[in-house]
């Protein structure tokens, strides 16, 4: 993720911007609707945006890909504020990171938003919803969402790089080369993000369930049963 300027072709940059706009525009309308319904949603959204900024700013360079590895926080954001709103705050976060931290580039905000804010957020959210639909405990569903969202971000980022840079090498082969390049740093980060997503969501539901009225849980669904018994 955080693909730098000058790595993707001009056509790819334009294409990824267009693909990102298709998700950001509905996200803006969703945010406006939810702000009209609840004025406290706007500061809550800002708080989530700050969290995504901080989480995704902690990066490890990956020289073989021309970008870096880092946790994302977008799966957690998608669960809390919705996947389309997550696309919007991800675009804003990546703009400020590119301008003020030198992480990523301006021309690649579309590609970076698509991988982190859209692919990462939507995939994590889809696994969260699917697992909760079959009564999976919150801690486990959230952990899987964080893990999947993190890895999906880098699977898509590797595809973006391969699509522009594969040359005479088969696209699929170059895609896997880039994805494997991320693996040594990203796999442990994905595990860490799984634990972090699980812990944060469980803590929010325990201490401030009013912030997450869309999530209904039963007693014992927040943490593994062994931890619940110890705390009883």
Secondary structure as a PSIPRED ss2 file (coil, helix, strand):
# PSIPRED VFORMAT (PSIPRED V4.0)

   1 X C   1.000  0.000  0.000
   2 X C   1.000  0.000  0.000
   3 X C   1.000  0.000  0.000
   4 X C   1.000  0.000  0.000
   5 X C   1.000  0.000  0.000
   6 X C   1.000  0.000  0.000
   7 X C   1.000  0.000  0.000
   8 X C   1.000  0.000  0.000
   9 X C   1.000  0.000  0.000
  10 X H   0.000  1.000  0.000
  11 X H   0.000  1.000  0.000
  12 X H   0.000  1.000  0.000
  13 X H   0.000  1.000  0.000
  14 X H   0.000  1.000  0.000
  15 X H   0.000  1.000  0.000
  16 X H   0.000  1.000  0.000
  17 X H   0.000  1.000  0.000
  18 X H   0.000  1.000  0.000
  19 X H   0.000  1.000  0.000
  20 X H   0.000  1.000  0.000
  21 X H   0.000  1.000  0.000
  22 X H   0.000  1.000  0.000
  23 X H   0.000  1.000  0.000
  24 X H   0.000  1.000  0.000
  25 X H   0.000  1.000  0.000
  26 X H   0.000  1.000  0.000
  27 X H   0.000  1.000  0.000
  28 X H   0.000  1.000  0.000
  29 X H   0.000  1.000  0.000
  30 X H   0.000  1.000  0.000
  31 X H   0.000  1.000  0.000
  32 X H   0.000  1.000  0.000
  33 X H   0.000  1.000  0.000
  34 X H   0.000  1.000  0.000
  35 X H   0.000  1.000  0.000
  36 X H   0.000  1.000  0.000
  37 X H   0.000  1.000  0.000
  38 X C   1.000  0.000  0.000
  39 X C   1.000  0.000  0.000
  40 X H   0.000  1.000  0.000
  41 X H   0.000  1.000  0.000
  42 X H   0.000  1.000  0.000
  43 X H   0.000  1.000  0.000
  44 X H   0.000  1.000  0.000
  45 X H   0.000  1.000  0.000
  46 X H   0.000  1.000  0.000
  47 X H   0.000  1.000  0.000
  48 X H   0.000  1.000  0.000
  49 X H   0.000  1.000  0.000
  50 X H   0.000  1.000  0.000
  51 X H   0.000  1.000  0.000
  52 X H   0.000  1.000  0.000
  53 X H   0.000  1.000  0.000
  54 X H   0.000  1.000  0.000
  55 X H   0.000  1.000  0.000
  56 X H   0.000  1.000  0.000
  57 X H   0.000  1.000  0.000
  58 X C   1.000  0.000  0.000
  59 X E   0.000  0.000  1.000
  60 X E   0.000  0.000  1.000
  61 X E   0.000  0.000  1.000
  62 X E   0.000  0.000  1.000
  63 X C   1.000  0.000  0.000
  64 X C   1.000  0.000  0.000
  65 X C   1.000  0.000  0.000
  66 X C   1.000  0.000  0.000
  67 X E   0.000  0.000  1.000
  68 X E   0.000  0.000  1.000
  69 X E   0.000  0.000  1.000
  70 X E   0.000  0.000  1.000
  71 X C   1.000  0.000  0.000
  72 X C   1.000  0.000  0.000
  73 X C   1.000  0.000  0.000
  74 X H   0.000  1.000  0.000
  75 X H   0.000  1.000  0.000
  76 X H   0.000  1.000  0.000
  77 X H   0.000  1.000  0.000
  78 X H   0.000  1.000  0.000
  79 X H   0.000  1.000  0.000
  80 X H   0.000  1.000  0.000
  81 X H   0.000  1.000  0.000
  82 X C   1.000  0.000  0.000
  83 X H   0.000  1.000  0.000
  84 X H   0.000  1.000  0.000
  85 X H   0.000  1.000  0.000
  86 X H   0.000  1.000  0.000
  87 X H   0.000  1.000  0.000
  88 X H   0.000  1.000  0.000
  89 X H   0.000  1.000  0.000
  90 X H   0.000  1.000  0.000
  91 X H   0.000  1.000  0.000
  92 X H   0.000  1.000  0.000
  93 X H   0.000  1.000  0.000
  94 X H   0.000  1.000  0.000
  95 X H   0.000  1.000  0.000
  96 X H   0.000  1.000  0.000
  97 X H   0.000  1.000  0.000
  98 X H   0.000  1.000  0.000
  99 X H   0.000  1.000  0.000
 100 X H   0.000  1.000  0.000
 101 X H   0.000  1.000  0.000
 102 X C   1.000  0.000  0.000
 103 X C   1.000  0.000  0.000
 104 X C   1.000  0.000  0.000
 105 X C   1.000  0.000  0.000
 106 X C   1.000  0.000  0.000
 107 X C   1.000  0.000  0.000
 108 X C   1.000  0.000  0.000
 109 X H   0.000  1.000  0.000
 110 X H   0.000  1.000  0.000
 111 X H   0.000  1.000  0.000
 112 X H   0.000  1.000  0.000
 113 X H   0.000  1.000  0.000
 114 X H   0.000  1.000  0.000
 115 X H   0.000  1.000  0.000
 116 X H   0.000  1.000  0.000
 117 X H   0.000  1.000  0.000
 118 X H   0.000  1.000  0.000
 119 X H   0.000  1.000  0.000
 120 X H   0.000  1.000  0.000
 121 X H   0.000  1.000  0.000
 122 X H   0.000  1.000  0.000
 123 X H   0.000  1.000  0.000
 124 X H   0.000  1.000  0.000
 125 X H   0.000  1.000  0.000
 126 X H   0.000  1.000  0.000
 127 X H   0.000  1.000  0.000
 128 X H   0.000  1.000  0.000
 129 X H   0.000  1.000  0.000
 130 X H   0.000  1.000  0.000
 131 X H   0.000  1.000  0.000
 132 X H   0.000  1.000  0.000
 133 X H   0.000  1.000  0.000
 134 X C   1.000  0.000  0.000
 135 X C   1.000  0.000  0.000
 136 X C   1.000  0.000  0.000
 137 X C   1.000  0.000  0.000
 138 X H   0.000  1.000  0.000
 139 X H   0.000  1.000  0.000
 140 X H   0.000  1.000  0.000
 141 X H   0.000  1.000  0.000
 142 X H   0.000  1.000  0.000
 143 X H   0.000  1.000  0.000
 144 X H   0.000  1.000  0.000
 145 X H   0.000  1.000  0.000
 146 X H   0.000  1.000  0.000
 147 X H   0.000  1.000  0.000
 148 X H   0.000  1.000  0.000
 149 X H   0.000  1.000  0.000
 150 X H   0.000  1.000  0.000
 151 X H   0.000  1.000  0.000
 152 X H   0.000  1.000  0.000
 153 X H   0.000  1.000  0.000
 154 X H   0.000  1.000  0.000
 155 X H   0.000  1.000  0.000
 156 X H   0.000  1.000  0.000
 157 X H   0.000  1.000  0.000
 158 X H   0.000  1.000  0.000
 159 X H   0.000  1.000  0.000
 160 X H   0.000  1.000  0.000
 161 X H   0.000  1.000  0.000
 162 X H   0.000  1.000  0.000
 163 X H   0.000  1.000  0.000
 164 X H   0.000  1.000  0.000
 165 X H   0.000  1.000  0.000
 166 X C   1.000  0.000  0.000
 167 X C   1.000  0.000  0.000
 168 X C   1.000  0.000  0.000
 169 X C   1.000  0.000  0.000
 170 X C   1.000  0.000  0.000
 171 X H   0.000  1.000  0.000
 172 X H   0.000  1.000  0.000
 173 X H   0.000  1.000  0.000
 174 X H   0.000  1.000  0.000
 175 X H   0.000  1.000  0.000
 176 X H   0.000  1.000  0.000
 177 X H   0.000  1.000  0.000
 178 X H   0.000  1.000  0.000
 179 X H   0.000  1.000  0.000
 180 X H   0.000  1.000  0.000
 181 X H   0.000  1.000  0.000
 182 X H   0.000  1.000  0.000
 183 X H   0.000  1.000  0.000
 184 X H   0.000  1.000  0.000
 185 X H   0.000  1.000  0.000
 186 X H   0.000  1.000  0.000
 187 X H   0.000  1.000  0.000
 188 X H   0.000  1.000  0.000
 189 X H   0.000  1.000  0.000
 190 X H   0.000  1.000  0.000
 191 X H   0.000  1.000  0.000
 192 X H   0.000  1.000  0.000
 193 X H   0.000  1.000  0.000
 194 X H   0.000  1.000  0.000
 195 X H   0.000  1.000  0.000
 196 X H   0.000  1.000  0.000
 197 X H   0.000  1.000  0.000
 198 X H   0.000  1.000  0.000
 199 X H   0.000  1.000  0.000
 200 X H   0.000  1.000  0.000
 201 X H   0.000  1.000  0.000
 202 X H   0.000  1.000  0.000
 203 X H   0.000  1.000  0.000
 204 X H   0.000  1.000  0.000
 205 X H   0.000  1.000  0.000
 206 X H   0.000  1.000  0.000
 207 X H   0.000  1.000  0.000
 208 X C   1.000  0.000  0.000
 209 X H   0.000  1.000  0.000
 210 X H   0.000  1.000  0.000
 211 X H   0.000  1.000  0.000
 212 X H   0.000  1.000  0.000
 213 X C   1.000  0.000  0.000
 214 X C   1.000  0.000  0.000
 215 X C   1.000  0.000  0.000
 216 X C   1.000  0.000  0.000
 217 X C   1.000  0.000  0.000
 218 X C   1.000  0.000  0.000
 219 X C   1.000  0.000  0.000
 220 X C   1.000  0.000  0.000
 221 X C   1.000  0.000  0.000
 222 X C   1.000  0.000  0.000
 223 X C   1.000  0.000  0.000
 224 X C   1.000  0.000  0.000
 225 X H   0.000  1.000  0.000
 226 X H   0.000  1.000  0.000
 227 X H   0.000  1.000  0.000
 228 X H   0.000  1.000  0.000
 229 X H   0.000  1.000  0.000
 230 X H   0.000  1.000  0.000
 231 X H   0.000  1.000  0.000
 232 X C   1.000  0.000  0.000
